[in-house]
Each structure stands twice: as structure tokens, then as C-alpha cells.
Amino acid sequence: MYTLEHVMKSYGANVVLKDVNCRIPLGGLVTIMGPSGAGKSTLLRLLSFLETPDFGYLHLQLDAHHFDSRKGEKPWPKVTLVFQRQFLWPHLTLRDNIALPLKTAGLSNICSRIEDVTNLFDMSSFIDRYPNEVSAGQAQRVALARAFALEPQVILLDEAHFGLDLEQQKTLNDHLIALRDSGVALIVVTHSLDFARKFADRIVVVENGSIAELGGQVILKNPASAYLRRAVGLSEVGSKGC
């Protein structure tokens, strides 16, 4: 469970998040939605504890473990973040890109962990290539596999579908659902209403730097936030055709 109390985050004079108060249950798949510039990615970085609030605090409970932003505690690698840009080292093979954080964390059985995620994400045909030798979809799978190799309880993904064609998106979705079904909690920033409708157990809507709405699939049927009403309305118009 994430608990955010009066959280504010600014970059210079730009206030990105203001007085955010919410509780986000873990388990299943949570989508974070909202217009561009609303503060979705900033919220994700706070949830990952890569950044701390300027005001207020963030608390995470994972089983018997508690992490509080006021105490400087970090939940890594129990919580991992996959950025929109995969940040794969270009001079390392994909295999070595996965191995690097495992070595940094001092984890054991590195070779077997890499073998496991290579099979899980069906990467054996390209695991020994370099980042510039694979497609965007394959690179995204490597970034997800690198996170999963750390055996986290929570994986946060920022715009995981960005730049992927429909076939690549389906492949990625299949892996995400397999991870969810295995017990890994997923929090995904997305602009895709279709993805939220098909897979989200909970939906968080960020608008104007605040949490405008948070709930299950029911909020898609009767949205309260201006953003979600627009998104659902456009979807319904599109489904009717010309």
C-alpha cells in the first residue's frame, strides 16, 4: 500500500504536484492516466523513491517492510522503475545490460537469473546483440526483463508502450499480464484507454497536478474527472465510426 499525504513536488518555479493525498493499494495492475504535463511521470518517480517530496510525505508498506520518504529509506530492489527511455548501455550486449544491476546489487546466481528472464521474455534469439541491433519492442522487453531479474515485488513503468507498433504492444502486454498473474504488482503510466479497460485493476487519474480520480473499472463507466470524461467520450465516438 502506498500512502501519500499532502505531497508537493516542484522543479524551480514549476509546481508539478500539489497537495496530493491518496492511497494506492498494491496487487494486480494499476494504471496512471492523465493529460500530458499533468505530473504522471513525476508521481511515478516519487513512488519509486528516486525523488522525494518537497512537502508532505510518502509511505510504502510491503508486507512487514515499511519505507518512509522522510527517513530517506529506499525500497530497492523490492521496487524497480522502467523508464520510457530504456537506458540500455550501448557498448554492452543486452545480456550484459541485464547483468550489470545484478552485479551492482551483489546478487547471487546471476547467470541463472539471466537465463530465467531470457526464457520468460523469449529473448534467446537476440540476447547477445547490442541495443542498436534490436527493435524498440525488443529493447523494451530487455528493460522489463532487467527489472524483473532483480525479483522485485513492485515494477513501475513509464509509458511502456511508447514507440511500439501494435504487434509489439501485444507482446509486451502478454508479458505484463504474466508478471501480474505471478504476483508482481505493476503500476503503469499510460495514455491508452484501451489498455486500462482491458487490464487495469485500479486506475489513478492525474490532472492539474492533483489526483482527480482513483478507483476500479467502474470509474470508466461513470468518470468524474474532466480528463477521463473526455477520453471516454472520444473513445465512444471513435467506436461508432463515421
C-alpha atoms as a printed R data frame, in Angstrom:
    type eleno elety resid chain resno       x       y       z
1   ATOM     1    CA   MET     A     1   0.000   0.000   0.000
2   ATOM     2    CA   TYR     A     2   1.243   3.452  -0.953
3   ATOM     3    CA   THR     A     3   0.082   6.353   1.199
4   ATOM     4    CA   LEU     A     4   0.651   9.945   0.052
5   ATOM     5    CA   GLU     A     5  -0.093  12.781   2.448
6   ATOM     6    CA   HIS     A     6  -0.087  16.416   1.265
7   ATOM     7    CA   VAL     A     7   2.643  15.647  -1.280
8   ATOM     8    CA   MET     A     8   4.007  18.565  -3.299
9   ATOM     9    CA   LYS     A     9   6.780  18.484  -5.895
10  ATOM    10    CA   SER     A    10   8.239  21.407  -7.837
11  ATOM    11    CA   TYR     A    11  11.048  21.936 -10.313
12  ATOM    12    CA   GLY     A    12  12.141  25.508  -9.873
13  ATOM    13    CA   ALA     A    13   9.067  27.721 -10.135
14  ATOM    14    CA   ASN     A    14   7.061  24.952 -11.819
15  ATOM    15    CA   VAL     A    15   4.746  23.216  -9.339
16  ATOM    16    CA   VAL     A    16   4.144  19.761 -10.822
17  ATOM    17    CA   LEU     A    17   2.263  18.055  -7.993
18  ATOM    18    CA   LYS     A    18   0.283  19.942  -5.360
19  ATOM    19    CA   ASP     A    19  -1.242  18.623  -2.140
20  ATOM    20    CA   VAL     A    20  -1.625  15.037  -3.349
21  ATOM    21    CA   ASN     A    21  -3.483  12.839  -0.885
22  ATOM    22    CA   CYS     A    22  -4.292   9.254  -1.800
23  ATOM    23    CA   ARG     A    23  -3.814   5.597  -1.018
24  ATOM    24    CA   ILE     A    24  -2.838   3.218  -3.802
25  ATOM    25    CA   PRO     A    25  -3.344  -0.468  -2.945
26  ATOM    26    CA   LEU     A    26  -0.785  -2.858  -4.352
27  ATOM    27    CA   GLY     A    27  -1.684  -6.071  -6.099
28  ATOM    28    CA   GLY     A    28  -2.679  -6.508  -9.698
29  ATOM    29    CA   LEU     A    29  -2.125  -3.788 -12.269
30  ATOM    30    CA   VAL     A    30  -2.606  -0.071 -11.622
31  ATOM    31    CA   THR     A    31  -2.635   2.442 -14.472
32  ATOM    32    CA   ILE     A    32  -1.785   6.115 -14.036
33  ATOM    33    CA   MET     A    33  -3.533   8.260 -16.642
34  ATOM    34    CA   GLY     A    34  -3.923  11.946 -17.395
35  ATOM    35    CA   PRO     A    35  -3.098  14.647 -19.932
36  ATOM    36    CA   SER     A    36   0.478  15.452 -20.925
37  ATOM    37    CA   GLY     A    37   2.220  17.560 -18.308
38  ATOM    38    CA   ALA     A    38  -0.221  16.590 -15.553
39  ATOM    39    CA   GLY     A    39   2.509  15.118 -13.337
40  ATOM    40    CA   LYS     A    40   2.215  11.376 -14.089
41  ATOM    41    CA   SER     A    41   5.936  10.702 -14.554
42  ATOM    42    CA   THR     A    42   6.807  12.814 -11.511
43  ATOM    43    CA   LEU     A    43   4.345  10.794  -9.445
44  ATOM    44    CA   LEU     A    44   5.969   7.579 -10.715
45  ATOM    45    CA   ARG     A    45   9.446   8.782  -9.711
46  ATOM    46    CA   LEU     A    46   8.132   9.596  -6.245
47  ATOM    47    CA   LEU     A    47   6.541   6.155  -5.957
48  ATOM    48    CA   SER     A    48   9.917   4.643  -6.873
49  ATOM    49    CA   PHE     A    49  11.632   6.762  -4.169
50  ATOM    50    CA   LEU     A    50  14.077   8.089  -6.782
51  ATOM    51    CA   GLU     A    51  12.813  11.537  -5.788
52  ATOM    52    CA   THR     A    52  11.362  12.847  -2.546
53  ATOM    53    CA   PRO     A    53   8.508  15.309  -1.992
54  ATOM    54    CA   ASP     A    54   9.284  18.952  -1.337
55  ATOM    55    CA   PHE     A    55   6.448  18.925   1.165
56  ATOM    56    CA   GLY     A    56   4.402  16.144   2.712
57  ATOM    57    CA   TYR     A    57   5.480  12.530   2.726
58  ATOM    58    CA   LEU     A    58   5.129   9.181   1.004
59  ATOM    59    CA   HIS     A    59   4.893   5.855   2.833
60  ATOM    60    CA   LEU     A    60   5.104   2.369   1.348
61  ATOM    61    CA   GLN     A    61   4.178  -0.837   3.114
62  ATOM    62    CA   LEU     A    62   5.374  -4.073   1.538
63  ATOM    63    CA   ASP     A    63   4.336  -6.982   3.728
64  ATOM    64    CA   ALA     A    64   6.190  -6.372   7.003
65  ATOM    65    CA   HIS     A    65   8.526  -3.770   5.488
66  ATOM    66    CA   HIS     A    66   7.846  -0.037   5.788
67  ATOM    67    CA   PHE     A    67   9.517   2.751   3.805
68  ATOM    68    CA   ASP     A    68   9.056   6.435   4.585
69  ATOM    69    CA   SER     A    69  10.258   9.279   2.348
70  ATOM    70    CA   ARG     A    70  11.003  11.396   5.452
71  ATOM    71    CA   LYS     A    71  13.582   8.881   6.653
72  ATOM    72    CA   GLY     A    72  15.481   8.519   3.386
73  ATOM    73    CA   GLU     A    73  14.661   4.828   3.186
74  ATOM    74    CA   LYS     A    74  14.846   3.187  -0.251
75  ATOM    75    CA   PRO     A    75  12.810   0.100  -1.200
76  ATOM    76    CA   TRP     A    76  15.202  -1.010  -3.939
77  ATOM    77    CA   PRO     A    77  15.282  -3.632  -5.399
78  ATOM    78    CA   LYS     A    78  11.894  -4.588  -3.963
79  ATOM    79    CA   VAL     A    79  10.625  -1.706  -6.127
80  ATOM    80    CA   THR     A    80  12.096  -1.085  -9.570
81  ATOM    81    CA   LEU     A    81  11.362   1.528 -12.237
82  ATOM    82    CA   VAL     A    82  11.416   1.023 -16.012
83  ATOM    83    CA   PHE     A    83  11.804   4.389 -17.716
84  ATOM    84    CA   GLN     A    84  10.210   5.434 -21.002
85  ATOM    85    CA   ARG     A    85  13.733   5.520 -22.368
86  ATOM    86    CA   GLN     A    86  15.218   2.137 -21.580
87  ATOM    87    CA   PHE     A    87  18.686   3.479 -20.641
88  ATOM    88    CA   LEU     A    88  20.482   0.494 -22.117
89  ATOM    89    CA   TRP     A    89  24.245   0.910 -22.253
90  ATOM    90    CA   PRO     A    90  25.119   0.968 -25.988
91  ATOM    91    CA   HIS     A    91  28.579  -0.572 -25.520
92  ATOM    92    CA   LEU     A    92  27.199  -3.606 -23.653
93  ATOM    93    CA   THR     A    93  25.290  -6.547 -25.049
94  ATOM    94    CA   LEU     A    94  21.716  -6.954 -23.882
95  ATOM    95    CA   ARG     A    95  22.841  -9.837 -21.684
96  ATOM    96    CA   ASP     A    96  25.444  -7.624 -20.028
97  ATOM    97    CA   ASN     A    97  22.888  -4.830 -19.630
98  ATOM    98    CA   ILE     A    98  20.752  -7.198 -17.575
99  ATOM    99    CA   ALA     A    99  23.747  -8.469 -15.600
100 ATOM   100    CA   LEU     A   100  25.029  -5.019 -14.603
101 ATOM   101    CA   PRO     A   101  22.419  -4.111 -11.928
102 ATOM   102    CA   LEU     A   102  22.529  -7.683 -10.610
103 ATOM   103    CA   LYS     A   103  26.272  -7.355 -10.055
104 ATOM   104    CA   THR     A   104  25.853  -3.888  -8.549
105 ATOM   105    CA   ALA     A   105  23.289  -5.257  -6.096
106 ATOM   106    CA   GLY     A   106  25.675  -8.080  -5.159
107 ATOM   107    CA   LEU     A   107  23.120 -10.731  -6.028
108 ATOM   108    CA   SER     A   108  23.959 -14.396  -6.455
109 ATOM   109    CA   ASN     A   109  23.182 -16.809  -9.281
110 ATOM   110    CA   ILE     A   110  23.448 -14.054 -11.878
111 ATOM   111    CA   CYS     A   111  23.817 -16.426 -14.822
112 ATOM   112    CA   SER     A   112  20.765 -18.467 -13.850
113 ATOM   113    CA   ARG     A   113  18.708 -15.296 -13.285
114 ATOM   114    CA   ILE     A   114  19.608 -14.063 -16.763
115 ATOM   115    CA   GLU     A   115  18.767 -17.455 -18.244
116 ATOM   116    CA   ASP     A   116  15.400 -17.443 -16.497
117 ATOM   117    CA   VAL     A   117  14.363 -13.995 -17.767
118 ATOM   118    CA   THR     A   118  15.727 -14.747 -21.234
119 ATOM   119    CA   ASN     A   119  13.362 -17.697 -21.452
120 ATOM   120    CA   LEU     A   120  10.480 -15.890 -19.759
121 ATOM   121    CA   PHE     A   121  10.610 -12.956 -22.167
122 ATOM   122    CA   ASP     A   122  11.527 -15.076 -25.204
123 ATOM   123    CA   MET     A   123  14.794 -13.251 -25.899
124 ATOM   124    CA   SER     A   124  17.192 -16.085 -26.727
125 ATOM   125    CA   SER     A   125  17.402 -15.078 -30.392
126 ATOM   126    CA   PHE     A   126  18.732 -11.582 -29.620
127 ATOM   127    CA   ILE     A   127  20.044 -11.560 -26.021
128 ATOM   128    CA   ASP     A   128  23.688 -11.313 -27.179
129 ATOM   129    CA   ARG     A   129  23.112  -8.412 -29.557
130 ATOM   130    CA   TYR     A   130  23.756  -4.752 -28.783
131 ATOM   131    CA   PRO     A   131  20.940  -2.239 -28.173
132 ATOM   132    CA   ASN     A   132  21.289  -0.677 -31.626
133 ATOM   133    CA   GLU     A   133  20.805  -4.089 -33.232
134 ATOM   134    CA   VAL     A   134  17.280  -4.767 -31.941
135 ATOM   135    CA   SER     A   135  13.816  -3.256 -32.381
136 ATOM   136    CA   ALA     A   136  12.146  -0.868 -29.956
137 ATOM   137    CA   GLY     A   137   9.857  -3.657 -28.801
138 ATOM   138    CA   GLN     A   138  12.765  -5.998 -28.125
139 ATOM   139    CA   ALA     A   139  14.621  -3.261 -26.228
140 ATOM   140    CA   GLN     A   140  11.534  -2.650 -24.086
141 ATOM   141    CA   ARG     A   141  11.350  -6.353 -23.243
142 ATOM   142    CA   VAL     A   142  15.005  -6.263 -22.191
143 ATOM   143    CA   ALA     A   143  14.338  -3.264 -19.936
144 ATOM   144    CA   LEU     A   144  11.422  -5.111 -18.338
145 ATOM   145    CA   ALA     A   145  13.457  -8.318 -18.022
146 ATOM   146    CA   ARG     A   146  16.303  -6.368 -16.380
147 ATOM   147    CA   ALA     A   147  13.871  -5.076 -13.767
148 ATOM   148    CA   PHE     A   148  12.284  -8.484 -13.212
149 ATOM   149    CA   ALA     A   149  15.685 -10.167 -12.795
150 ATOM   150    CA   LEU     A   150  16.032  -8.220  -9.543
151 ATOM   151    CA   GLU     A   151  12.991 -10.162  -8.281
152 ATOM   152    CA   PRO     A   152  11.007  -7.081  -7.215
153 ATOM   153    CA   GLN     A   153   7.610  -7.030  -5.588
154 ATOM   154    CA   VAL     A   154   6.626  -3.878  -7.482
155 ATOM   155    CA   ILE     A   155   7.546  -2.772 -11.017
156 ATOM   156    CA   LEU     A   156   6.781   0.792 -12.121
157 ATOM   157    CA   LEU     A   157   6.669   1.504 -15.872
158 ATOM   158    CA   ASP     A   158   6.641   4.918 -17.524
159 ATOM   159    CA   GLU     A   159   4.894   4.898 -20.927
160 ATOM   160    CA   ALA     A   160   5.878   1.297 -21.593
161 ATOM   161    CA   HIS     A   161   4.076   1.263 -24.973
162 ATOM   162    CA   PHE     A   162   5.685   4.404 -26.370
163 ATOM   163    CA   GLY     A   163   7.059   3.877 -29.892
164 ATOM   164    CA   LEU     A   164   5.833   0.289 -30.197
165 ATOM   165    CA   ASP     A   165   3.707  -0.995 -33.057
166 ATOM   166    CA   LEU     A   166   0.528  -2.980 -32.377
167 ATOM   167    CA   GLU     A   167   2.228  -6.381 -32.518
168 ATOM   168    CA   GLN     A   168   4.983  -5.225 -30.150
169 ATOM   169    CA   GLN     A   169   2.390  -3.779 -27.783
170 ATOM   170    CA   LYS     A   170   0.530  -7.084 -27.682
171 ATOM   171    CA   THR     A   171   3.751  -8.972 -26.931
172 ATOM   172    CA   LEU     A   172   4.589  -6.546 -24.132
173 ATOM   173    CA   ASN     A   173   1.052  -6.768 -22.738
174 ATOM   174    CA   ASP     A   174   1.259 -10.553 -22.659
175 ATOM   175    CA   HIS     A   175   4.421 -10.320 -20.559
176 ATOM   176    CA   LEU     A   176   2.920  -7.698 -18.250
177 ATOM   177    CA   ILE     A   177  -0.132  -9.843 -17.579
178 ATOM   178    CA   ALA     A   178   2.073 -12.884 -16.951
179 ATOM   179    CA   LEU     A   179   4.023 -10.850 -14.385
180 ATOM   180    CA   ARG     A   180   0.813  -9.625 -12.753
181 ATOM   181    CA   ASP     A   181  -0.532 -13.164 -12.557
182 ATOM   182    CA   SER     A   182   2.742 -14.314 -10.949
183 ATOM   183    CA   GLY     A   183   2.164 -11.885  -8.070
184 ATOM   184    CA   VAL     A   184   4.255  -8.880  -9.125
185 ATOM   185    CA   ALA     A   185   2.422  -5.584  -8.534
186 ATOM   186    CA   LEU     A   186   2.536  -3.328 -11.613
187 ATOM   187    CA   ILE     A   187   1.993   0.425 -11.828
188 ATOM   188    CA   VAL     A   188   1.947   1.637 -15.436
189 ATOM   189    CA   VAL     A   189   1.783   5.199 -16.750
190 ATOM   190    CA   THR     A   190  -0.183   5.073 -19.994
191 ATOM   191    CA   HIS     A   191  -2.254   7.186 -22.377
192 ATOM   192    CA   SER     A   192  -4.075   4.098 -23.649
193 ATOM   193    CA   LEU     A   193  -7.679   3.903 -22.504
194 ATOM   194    CA   ASP     A   194  -7.937   0.537 -24.275
195 ATOM   195    CA   PHE     A   195  -5.061  -0.838 -22.159
196 ATOM   196    CA   ALA     A   196  -6.719   0.432 -18.966
197 ATOM   197    CA   ARG     A   197 -10.060  -1.093 -19.953
198 ATOM   198    CA   LYS     A   198  -8.569  -4.490 -20.706
199 ATOM   199    CA   PHE     A   199  -6.040  -4.902 -17.925
200 ATOM   200    CA   ALA     A   200  -6.255  -2.337 -15.111
201 ATOM   201    CA   ASP     A   201  -7.420  -3.435 -11.691
202 ATOM   202    CA   ARG     A   202  -7.254   0.176 -10.492
203 ATOM   203    CA   ILE     A   203  -6.947   3.494 -12.306
204 ATOM   204    CA   VAL     A   204  -5.340   6.680 -10.982
205 ATOM   205    CA   VAL     A   205  -6.147   9.878 -12.883
206 ATOM   206    CA   VAL     A   206  -3.729  12.799 -12.503
207 ATOM   207    CA   GLU     A   207  -4.981  16.200 -13.632
208 ATOM   208    CA   ASN     A   208  -3.572  19.662 -12.962
209 ATOM   209    CA   GLY     A   209  -1.034  18.274 -10.518
210 ATOM   210    CA   SER     A   210  -3.604  16.515  -8.331
211 ATOM   211    CA   ILE     A   211  -5.263  13.106  -8.073
212 ATOM   212    CA   ALA     A   212  -8.556  13.783  -9.815
213 ATOM   213    CA   GLU     A   213  -9.902  10.245  -9.554
214 ATOM   214    CA   LEU     A   214  -8.897   6.819  -8.235
215 ATOM   215    CA   GLY     A   215 -10.873   3.618  -8.445
216 ATOM   216    CA   GLY     A   216 -11.580   0.361 -10.226
217 ATOM   217    CA   GLN     A   217 -13.076  -0.287 -13.645
218 ATOM   218    CA   VAL     A   218 -16.329   1.315 -12.509
219 ATOM   219    CA   ILE     A   219 -14.847   4.814 -12.918
220 ATOM   220    CA   LEU     A   220 -14.573   4.212 -16.660
221 ATOM   221    CA   LYS     A   221 -18.344   3.777 -16.813
222 ATOM   222    CA   ASN     A   222 -19.115   6.928 -14.842
223 ATOM   223    CA   PRO     A   223 -15.993   9.139 -14.829
224 ATOM   224    CA   ALA     A   224 -15.853  12.141 -12.527
225 ATOM   225    CA   SER     A   225 -12.643  13.780 -13.772
226 ATOM   226    CA   ALA     A   226 -12.683  16.086 -16.792
227 ATOM   227    CA   TYR     A   227  -9.803  14.186 -18.435
228 ATOM   228    CA   LEU     A   228 -11.443  10.780 -18.142
229 ATOM   229    CA   ARG     A   229 -14.789  12.102 -19.359
230 ATOM   230    CA   ARG     A   230 -13.066  13.458 -22.469
231 ATOM   231    CA   ALA     A   231 -11.119  10.233 -23.020
232 ATOM   232    CA   VAL     A   232 -14.189   8.016 -22.640
233 ATOM   233    CA   GLY     A   233 -16.248  10.344 -24.846
234 ATOM   234    CA   LEU     A   234 -13.651  10.305 -27.627
235 ATOM   235    CA   SER     A   235 -13.412   6.518 -27.369
236 ATOM   236    CA   GLU     A   236 -17.165   6.136 -27.727
237 ATOM   237    CA   VAL     A   237 -17.249   8.469 -30.750
238 ATOM   238    CA   GLY     A   238 -14.376   6.541 -32.348
239 ATOM   239    CA   SER     A   239 -16.104   3.209 -31.829
240 ATOM   240    CA   LYS     A   240 -19.183   4.439 -33.748
241 ATOM   241    CA   GLY     A   241 -17.170   5.355 -36.812
242 ATOM   242    CA   CYS     A   242 -18.283   7.919 -39.388
